Amino acid sequence: MGYYERHIFFCVNSRDEGERPCCAAAGAKRLQAHAKARVKELGLAGAGKIRVNQSGCLDRCEEGPTVVVYPDATWYRCFDEQDVDEIIESHLVRGVPVQRLLLP
């Protein structure tokens, strides 16, 4: 087993206006901060548990804000804190992916 049971990455890439869409402009930094705080609040953070990180571009810009959970390689889009909470509670805690938020 790796150092963390699961690792969740939030794309927080930022682009200049007029380029491709970017997750940062869609609130990804706020969502990542919420996830990090929520995971800590639930006692799920730390070695052998869950790590919440920012990432650079995950190249799914038009579908974002984009989130990926490893080692499951499960890709999500999430738009608000309720979506983040649902991913944490369903996928990270119970191991059940959130179907409605999955990226194709």
C-alpha positions as CSV (number, residue, x, y, z in Angstrom):
1,M,0.0,0.0,0.0
2,G,1.1,3.5,-0.7
3,Y,1.7,6.3,1.9
4,Y,-1.9,7.4,1.4
5,E,-5.0,5.2,1.0
6,R,-6.4,7.8,-1.5
7,H,-5.0,10.9,-3.0
8,I,-7.5,13.5,-4.4
9,F,-6.2,16.1,-6.8
10,F,-8.0,19.3,-7.7
11,C,-6.9,21.1,-10.9
12,V,-6.3,24.7,-10.0
13,N,-4.7,25.7,-13.3
14,S,-5.2,29.3,-14.4
15,R,-5.1,30.6,-17.9
16,D,-5.3,34.0,-19.5
17,E,-8.7,35.2,-20.5
18,G,-9.7,34.2,-24.0
19,E,-7.8,30.9,-23.9
20,R,-9.3,27.5,-23.0
21,P,-11.5,27.5,-19.9
22,C,-9.6,26.9,-16.7
23,C,-10.6,25.3,-13.4
24,A,-9.2,28.2,-11.4
25,A,-11.7,30.6,-12.9
26,A,-14.5,28.1,-12.0
27,G,-13.6,28.2,-8.3
28,A,-11.4,25.2,-8.0
29,K,-9.1,26.7,-5.4
30,R,-12.1,27.4,-3.1
31,L,-13.3,23.8,-3.6
32,Q,-9.9,22.3,-2.9
33,A,-9.6,24.3,0.3
34,H,-13.0,23.2,1.3
35,A,-12.1,19.5,0.6
36,K,-8.9,19.8,2.6
37,A,-10.7,21.3,5.6
38,R,-13.5,18.8,5.5
39,V,-11.1,15.8,5.3
40,K,-9.2,17.2,8.3
41,E,-12.4,17.9,10.2
42,L,-13.6,14.3,9.6
43,G,-10.2,12.9,10.9
44,L,-9.5,11.4,7.5
45,A,-6.2,13.2,6.8
46,G,-2.7,11.9,7.3
47,A,-0.5,9.0,6.7
48,G,-2.4,5.9,5.6
49,K,-5.5,7.9,5.0
50,I,-6.4,10.7,2.6
51,R,-4.4,13.5,1.1
52,V,-6.0,16.5,-0.7
53,N,-3.8,18.4,-3.1
54,Q,-3.8,21.0,-5.8
55,S,-2.6,20.0,-9.2
56,G,-1.7,21.8,-12.4
57,C,-3.7,21.3,-15.6
58,L,-5.3,17.8,-15.8
59,D,-6.2,18.6,-19.5
60,R,-10.0,18.2,-19.1
61,C,-10.5,22.0,-18.9
62,E,-13.8,22.2,-20.7
63,E,-15.4,19.7,-18.2
64,G,-14.1,21.3,-15.0
65,P,-13.6,22.0,-12.3
66,T,-11.8,18.7,-12.6
67,V,-10.9,16.4,-9.7
68,V,-9.3,13.0,-9.8
69,V,-9.0,10.3,-7.0
70,Y,-6.1,7.9,-7.0
71,P,-5.3,5.1,-6.9
72,D,-8.9,4.6,-8.2
73,A,-8.3,6.8,-11.2
74,T,-11.8,8.1,-10.9
75,W,-12.4,11.5,-12.6
76,Y,-15.0,14.0,-11.4
77,R,-16.3,17.4,-12.2
78,C,-17.6,19.4,-9.2
79,F,-19.1,22.8,-9.0
80,D,-19.8,23.6,-5.4
81,E,-19.1,22.5,-1.8
82,Q,-22.0,20.1,-1.8
83,D,-20.5,18.2,-4.7
84,V,-17.2,18.0,-2.8
85,D,-18.9,16.8,0.3
86,E,-20.7,14.1,-1.7
87,I,-17.4,12.9,-3.2
88,I,-15.8,12.8,0.3
89,E,-18.7,11.1,2.0
90,S,-19.5,8.6,-0.8
91,H,-16.3,7.8,-2.5
92,L,-13.5,8.6,0.0
93,V,-15.4,7.3,3.1
94,R,-17.6,4.5,1.7
95,G,-15.7,3.6,-1.5
96,V,-18.8,4.3,-3.7
97,P,-18.1,6.6,-6.7
98,V,-20.6,9.5,-7.2
99,Q,-22.1,8.5,-10.5
100,R,-23.7,11.9,-11.3
101,L,-20.4,13.7,-11.0
102,L,-18.2,11.2,-13.0
103,L,-16.4,12.5,-16.1
104,P,-16.8,10.2,-19.1
